[in-house]
């Protein structure tokens, strides 16, 4: 899985592509959260539409838990995925239960609205 991120003036944009890899996703989450602290941004937009495999419910649960623990609820994240990966809202539900604002969607417009970002 290829993970890249770039700092924008009001958020961090993360692009994920290729076959999903849980270890790479966990490492990427840690790096992205650290980068947010260093850059002084509190919103993360993940474009995961290029992920070519399904992400398991267990992986979603784990990543949401990691986000809530490492970000201490100080970050707001939206994850955009292909329609095939919209079979469950586990990541969103787990994050919400742990006070980490997160939205999963297949709509970039919805994600940007959730993060209060200007339309592109």
Backbone as a chain_set.jsonl record, in Angstrom:
{"seq": "XXXXXXXXXXXXXXXXXXXXXXXXXXXXXXXXXXXXXXXXXXXXXXXXXXXXXXXXXXXXXXXXXXXXXXXXXXXXXXXXXXXXXXXXXXXXXXXXXXXXXXXXXXXXXXXXXXXXXXXX", "coords": {"N": [[0.853, -1.166, 0.0], [0.557, 2.171, -0.851], [1.226, 5.108, 0.786], [0.836, 8.529, 1.051], [1.347, 11.895, 2.105], [0.428, 15.337, 2.259], [0.863, 18.631, 3.384], [-1.651, 20.949, 3.622], [-2.93, 24.333, 3.663], [-5.054, 24.334, 5.56], [-5.454, 21.728, 6.363], [-4.361, 18.255, 6.49], [-3.64, 16.335, 3.731], [-4.075, 13.063, 2.882], [-3.14, 10.407, 0.826], [-4.027, 7.22, -0.126], [-3.243, 4.19, -1.674], [-3.439, 1.15, -3.616], [-3.154, -2.334, -2.597], [-4.703, -2.945, 0.499], [-2.851, -2.685, 3.506], [-2.489, -3.561, 6.708], [-0.446, -3.129, 8.639], [1.111, -1.121, 7.422], [-0.855, 0.842, 7.326], [-1.299, 1.376, 10.053], [1.237, 2.362, 10.765], [1.298, 4.563, 9.078], [-0.838, 6.059, 10.132], [0.199, 6.821, 12.624], [2.359, 8.418, 11.739], [1.003, 10.454, 10.345], [-0.584, 11.637, 12.351], [1.436, 12.621, 13.987], [2.616, 14.434, 12.177], [0.524, 16.277, 11.923], [0.568, 17.498, 14.436], [3.105, 18.684, 14.335], [2.805, 20.447, 12.185], [0.712, 21.988, 12.95], [-1.982, 21.556, 12.279], [-5.39, 20.456, 12.436], [-7.106, 18.879, 11.072], [-7.732, 16.083, 9.006], [-7.778, 14.771, 5.827], [-8.449, 11.921, 4.19], [-7.848, 10.343, 1.23], [-8.828, 7.526, 0.156], [-9.683, 6.212, -2.061], [-8.202, 4.872, -3.895], [-7.511, 2.449, -2.832], [-7.289, -0.938, -3.351], [-8.34, -3.27, -2.316], [-10.623, -4.882, -0.003], [-11.218, -3.516, 3.24], [-10.967, -4.932, 6.341], [-13.395, -5.422, 8.996], [-12.259, -5.713, 11.515], [-9.777, -4.446, 11.115], [-10.624, -1.829, 10.659], [-11.782, -1.242, 13.133], [-9.499, -1.356, 14.772], [-7.877, 0.719, 13.673], [-9.473, 2.989, 14.141], [-9.514, 2.987, 16.919], [-6.798, 3.394, 17.393], [-6.519, 5.986, 16.292], [-8.101, 7.478, 18.109], [-6.71, 7.134, 20.517], [-4.05, 8.037, 19.972], [-4.458, 10.623, 18.972], [-5.789, 11.876, 20.954], [-8.339, 12.915, 20.781], [-8.079, 15.366, 19.559], [-8.049, 15.745, 16.85], [-9.737, 15.892, 13.694], [-11.093, 13.76, 11.351], [-11.674, 12.716, 8.007], [-12.49, 10.055, 5.918], [-12.324, 9.016, 2.699], [-13.556, 6.561, 0.639], [-13.708, 3.963, -1.89], [-16.86, 2.9, -3.26], [-17.179, 0.142, -2.815], [-15.951, -0.317, -0.384], [-17.681, 0.689, 1.448], [-19.271, -0.894, 3.07], [-19.676, -1.026, 5.776], [-19.883, 0.998, 8.727], [-18.032, 0.819, 10.716], [-15.493, 1.916, 11.462], [-16.089, 4.628, 11.744], [-18.1, 4.528, 13.744], [-16.728, 3.35, 15.936], [-14.726, 5.26, 16.388], [-16.328, 7.485, 17.073], [-17.435, 6.57, 19.46], [-15.26, 6.802, 21.032], [-14.695, 9.421, 21.276], [-13.462, 10.641, 19.038], [-13.712, 12.553, 16.357], [-14.787, 11.391, 13.299], [-15.433, 10.681, 9.909], [-16.598, 8.378, 7.56], [-16.912, 7.877, 4.124], [-18.08, 7.709, 0.7], [-17.985, 9.947, -0.713], [-16.307, 12.758, -1.744], [-17.157, 15.362, -1.501], [-18.907, 15.277, 0.742], [-17.037, 14.544, 2.697], [-15.296, 16.783, 2.728], [-17.119, 18.73, 3.567], [-17.718, 17.765, 6.156], [-15.286, 18.239, 7.366], [-15.248, 20.932, 7.314], [-14.061, 22.218, 5.11], [-13.246, 24.157, 2.231], [-14.989, 23.713, -0.879], [-13.564, 21.823, -3.586]], "CA": [[0.0, 0.0, 0.0], [1.307, 3.418, -0.96], [0.646, 6.198, 1.574], [1.516, 9.815, 0.909], [0.575, 13.002, 2.647], [0.929, 16.682, 2.032], [0.24, 19.633, 4.236], [-2.38, 22.038, 2.994], [-3.037, 25.405, 4.661], [-6.049, 24.088, 6.6], [-5.596, 20.304, 6.67], [-3.385, 17.326, 5.936], [-4.251, 15.465, 2.732], [-3.429, 11.753, 2.817], [-3.577, 9.588, -0.303], [-3.717, 5.803, 0.068], [-3.536, 3.434, -2.898], [-2.912, -0.21, -3.678], [-3.794, -3.316, -1.727], [-4.652, -2.513, 1.897], [-1.874, -3.336, 4.374], [-2.808, -3.061, 8.048], [0.773, -2.636, 9.294], [1.428, 0.17, 6.792], [-1.895, 1.794, 7.731], [-1.012, 1.768, 11.445], [2.422, 3.217, 10.746], [0.888, 5.803, 8.44], [-1.67, 6.804, 11.078], [1.117, 7.434, 13.592], [3.099, 9.486, 11.045], [0.079, 11.537, 10.012], [-0.932, 12.318, 13.602], [2.636, 13.366, 14.37], [2.752, 15.552, 11.236], [-0.484, 17.277, 12.274], [1.089, 18.239, 15.577], [4.248, 19.488, 13.891], [2.355, 21.47, 11.236], [-0.334, 22.797, 13.562], [-3.294, 21.363, 11.66], [-6.214, 19.548, 13.237], [-8.029, 18.152, 10.19], [-7.09, 15.124, 8.1], [-8.628, 14.26, 4.747], [-7.829, 10.731, 3.61], [-8.42, 9.887, -0.041], [-8.517, 6.104, 0.065], [-10.407, 5.621, -3.198], [-7.273, 4.053, -4.664], [-7.28, 1.16, -2.17], [-7.832, -1.921, -4.288], [-8.894, -4.437, -1.629], [-11.536, -4.542, 1.077], [-10.623, -3.326, 4.561], [-11.788, -5.734, 7.254], [-14.025, -4.764, 10.139], [-11.257, -5.7, 12.593], [-8.794, -3.406, 10.799], [-11.297, -0.541, 10.869], [-11.888, -1.084, 14.583], [-8.16, -1.081, 15.297], [-7.428, 2.044, 13.236], [-10.259, 4.002, 14.85], [-9.014, 2.998, 18.288], [-5.487, 4.043, 17.335], [-6.746, 7.413, 16.098], [-8.606, 8.101, 19.336], [-5.662, 7.107, 21.536], [-2.905, 8.86, 19.606], [-4.822, 12.024, 18.733], [-6.416, 12.374, 22.18], [-9.556, 13.628, 20.425], [-7.759, 16.708, 19.066], [-8.054, 15.768, 15.39], [-10.98, 15.569, 12.991], [-10.663, 13.027, 10.166], [-12.649, 12.172, 7.063], [-11.885, 9.031, 5.077], [-13.103, 8.778, 1.484], [-13.212, 5.253, 0.078], [-14.537, 3.505, -3.006], [-18.163, 2.387, -2.825], [-17.052, -1.251, -2.361], [-15.52, -0.327, 1.01], [-18.692, 1.344, 2.282], [-20.19, -1.916, 3.553], [-19.876, -0.868, 7.211], [-19.415, 2.263, 9.312], [-17.345, 0.43, 11.944], [-14.446, 2.87, 11.821], [-16.77, 5.846, 12.191], [-18.784, 4.255, 15.004], [-15.73, 3.132, 16.993], [-14.116, 6.558, 16.67], [-17.317, 8.308, 17.78], [-17.548, 6.046, 20.823], [-14.026, 7.139, 21.732], [-14.563, 10.885, 21.174], [-12.587, 11.044, 17.937], [-14.603, 12.845, 15.229], [-14.349, 10.752, 12.061], [-16.493, 10.365, 8.955], [-16.241, 7.542, 6.417], [-17.857, 8.172, 3.052], [-17.567, 7.547, -0.662], [-18.19, 11.258, -1.328], [-15.327, 13.775, -1.371], [-17.922, 16.547, -1.086], [-19.343, 15.049, 2.121], [-15.841, 14.565, 3.547], [-14.851, 18.169, 2.85], [-18.108, 19.416, 4.397], [-17.517, 17.303, 7.536], [-14.078, 18.887, 7.874], [-15.408, 22.379, 7.123], [-13.099, 22.664, 4.102], [-13.838, 24.729, 1.022], [-15.102, 22.758, -1.995], [-12.474, 21.908, -4.586]], "C": [[0.902, 1.233, 0.0], [0.556, 4.501, -0.185], [1.49, 7.444, 1.392], [0.67, 10.875, 1.587], [1.26, 14.32, 2.336], [0.151, 17.641, 2.909], [-0.4, 20.698, 3.371], [-2.536, 23.128, 4.05], [-3.975, 25.079, 5.831], [-6.254, 22.616, 6.957], [-4.403, 19.521, 6.135], [-4.126, 16.425, 4.965], [-3.422, 14.189, 2.639], [-4.006, 11.006, 1.625], [-3.102, 8.162, -0.06], [-4.131, 5.048, -1.185], [-2.889, 2.055, -2.828], [-3.668, -1.127, -2.739], [-3.606, -2.904, -0.27], [-3.659, -3.359, 2.679], [-2.046, -2.737, 5.764], [-1.584, -2.477, 8.755], [1.147, -1.266, 8.734], [0.405, 1.229, 7.207], [-1.667, 2.278, 9.16], [0.188, 2.708, 11.505], [2.091, 4.577, 10.145], [0.055, 6.666, 9.373], [-0.781, 7.523, 12.091], [1.858, 8.605, 12.956], [2.22, 10.696, 10.773], [-0.306, 12.324, 11.268], [0.243, 13.159, 14.083], [2.807, 14.595, 13.478], [1.742, 16.65, 11.541], [-0.004, 18.136, 13.439], [2.211, 19.171, 15.182], [3.813, 20.657, 13.013], [1.25, 22.359, 11.797], [-1.674, 22.713, 12.862], [-4.076, 20.322, 12.459], [-7.216, 18.757, 12.398], [-7.235, 17.297, 9.201], [-8.128, 14.652, 7.096], [-7.88, 13.112, 4.092], [-8.578, 10.378, 2.334], [-7.967, 8.447, -0.236], [-9.228, 5.422, -1.089], [-9.516, 4.735, -4.048], [-6.923, 2.731, -3.993], [-8.012, 0.088, -2.962], [-8.421, -3.169, -3.635], [-9.838, -3.96, -0.524], [-10.769, -4.433, 2.394], [-11.542, -4.021, 5.559], [-12.366, -4.896, 8.39], [-13.027, -4.666, 11.292], [-10.211, -4.612, 12.36], [-9.388, -2.019, 11.021], [-11.402, -0.226, 12.366], [-10.544, -0.663, 15.159], [-7.678, 0.323, 14.921], [-8.192, 3.165, 13.933], [-9.805, 4.117, 16.303], [-7.663, 3.702, 18.347], [-5.636, 5.554, 17.179], [-7.159, 8.075, 17.406], [-7.53, 8.162, 20.411], [-4.549, 8.094, 21.194], [-3.254, 10.329, 19.415], [-5.428, 12.683, 19.966], [-7.652, 13.227, 21.893], [-9.331, 15.014, 19.86], [-7.772, 16.83, 17.544], [-9.431, 15.391, 14.868], [-10.556, 14.939, 11.669], [-11.855, 12.604, 9.318], [-11.9, 11.223, 6.137], [-12.822, 8.769, 3.899], [-12.621, 7.471, 0.877], [-14.095, 4.96, -1.136], [-15.825, 2.9, -2.447], [-18.077, 0.96, -2.277], [-16.645, -1.339, -0.891], [-16.502, 0.387, 1.941], [-19.695, 0.339, 2.848], [-20.437, -1.846, 5.062], [-19.333, 0.479, 7.662], [-18.664, 1.986, 10.613], [-16.319, 1.459, 12.376], [-15.059, 4.15, 12.394], [-17.415, 5.645, 13.562], [-17.805, 4.093, 16.169], [-15.08, 4.456, 17.376], [-15.072, 7.439, 17.467], [-17.462, 7.859, 19.232], [-16.334, 6.373, 21.673], [-13.688, 8.634, 21.601], [-13.531, 11.341, 20.158], [-13.481, 11.294, 16.726], [-14.048, 12.305, 13.91], [-15.57, 10.466, 11.2], [-15.902, 9.46, 7.885], [-17.331, 7.727, 5.367], [-17.234, 7.809, 1.707], [-17.705, 8.858, -1.437], [-17.141, 12.266, -0.839], [-16.03, 15.04, -0.893], [-18.356, 16.419, 0.372], [-18.157, 15.128, 3.088], [-15.367, 15.993, 3.784], [-15.826, 18.981, 3.704], [-17.936, 19.044, 5.871], [-16.319, 18.005, 8.174], [-14.143, 20.407, 7.799], [-14.321, 22.943, 6.201], [-13.855, 23.227, 2.917], [-13.959, 23.645, -0.043], [-13.923, 22.922, -2.957], [-13.034, 21.997, -5.959]], "O": [[1.873, 1.316, 0.751], [-0.61, 4.777, -0.467], [2.709, 7.413, 1.559], [-0.556, 10.775, 1.642], [2.478, 14.403, 2.175], [-1.048, 17.482, 3.14], [0.243, 21.275, 2.494], [-2.296, 22.869, 5.229], [-3.725, 25.497, 6.962], [-7.126, 22.288, 7.762], [-3.554, 20.057, 5.423], [-5.132, 15.816, 5.329], [-2.225, 14.23, 2.354], [-5.222, 10.975, 1.435], [-1.918, 7.926, 0.181], [-5.233, 5.238, -1.698], [-1.931, 1.829, -2.088], [-4.687, -0.75, -2.162], [-2.502, -2.559, 0.15], [-3.62, -4.581, 2.543], [-1.783, -1.553, 5.975], [-1.685, -1.435, 9.402], [1.464, -0.351, 9.494], [0.765, 2.387, 7.416], [-1.826, 3.465, 9.444], [0.163, 3.721, 12.204], [2.543, 5.612, 10.636], [0.225, 7.885, 9.401], [-0.991, 8.701, 12.38], [1.974, 9.669, 13.564], [2.651, 11.835, 10.952], [-0.346, 13.554, 11.237], [0.057, 14.289, 14.536], [3.11, 15.68, 13.972], [2.066, 17.833, 11.43], [-0.156, 19.357, 13.422], [2.269, 20.314, 15.635], [4.393, 21.741, 13.092], [0.893, 23.369, 11.19], [-2.429, 23.685, 12.847], [-3.498, 19.428, 13.075], [-8.069, 18.053, 12.937], [-6.223, 17.723, 8.646], [-9.211, 14.196, 7.463], [-6.811, 13.303, 3.511], [-9.787, 10.144, 2.352], [-6.87, 8.185, -0.729], [-9.364, 4.198, -1.104], [-10.012, 3.932, -4.838], [-6.119, 1.967, -4.526], [-9.213, 0.198, -3.211], [-8.949, -4.036, -4.331], [-9.845, -2.784, -0.161], [-9.802, -5.158, 2.63], [-12.739, -3.74, 5.618], [-11.88, -3.807, 8.694], [-12.964, -3.641, 11.971], [-9.804, -3.931, 13.302], [-8.703, -1.129, 11.525], [-11.146, 0.896, 12.801], [-10.468, 0.282, 15.944], [-7.13, 1.036, 15.763], [-7.602, 4.188, 14.279], [-9.723, 5.217, 16.849], [-7.414, 4.51, 19.242], [-4.952, 6.318, 17.86], [-6.622, 9.122, 17.77], [-7.448, 9.147, 21.144], [-4.152, 8.898, 22.038], [-2.418, 11.195, 19.672], [-5.565, 13.905, 20.019], [-7.977, 14.14, 22.651], [-10.287, 15.771, 19.692], [-7.53, 17.912, 17.01], [-10.186, 14.667, 15.518], [-9.749, 15.516, 10.941], [-12.895, 12.194, 9.832], [-10.821, 11.541, 5.636], [-13.966, 8.354, 4.082], [-11.429, 7.292, 0.628], [-15.099, 5.634, -1.367], [-15.866, 2.446, -1.303], [-18.826, 0.607, -1.366], [-16.957, -2.324, -0.222], [-16.177, 0.656, 3.098], [-20.852, 0.69, 3.08], [-21.318, -2.538, 5.572], [-18.423, 1.029, 7.041], [-18.658, 2.824, 11.514], [-16.282, 1.837, 13.547], [-14.594, 4.677, 13.405], [-17.288, 6.498, 14.44], [-18.025, 4.632, 17.253], [-14.903, 4.741, 18.561], [-14.661, 8.073, 18.439], [-17.597, 8.69, 20.129], [-16.371, 6.237, 22.896], [-12.544, 9.045, 21.792], [-12.811, 12.313, 20.387], [-13.965, 10.338, 16.121], [-12.975, 12.712, 13.464], [-16.615, 10.057, 11.706], [-14.826, 9.741, 7.358], [-18.521, 7.733, 5.684], [-16.021, 7.627, 1.595], [-17.562, 8.883, -2.66], [-17.096, 12.587, 0.349], [-15.549, 15.712, 0.019], [-18.189, 17.357, 1.151], [-18.266, 15.711, 4.166], [-15.069, 16.369, 4.918], [-15.399, 19.832, 4.484], [-18.001, 19.914, 6.74], [-16.332, 18.324, 9.363], [-13.193, 21.091, 8.18], [-13.742, 23.996, 6.47], [-14.981, 22.814, 2.636], [-13.119, 22.748, -0.105], [-13.37, 24.01, -3.113], [-12.28, 22.075, -6.929]]}, "num_chains": 1, "name": "protein.A"}
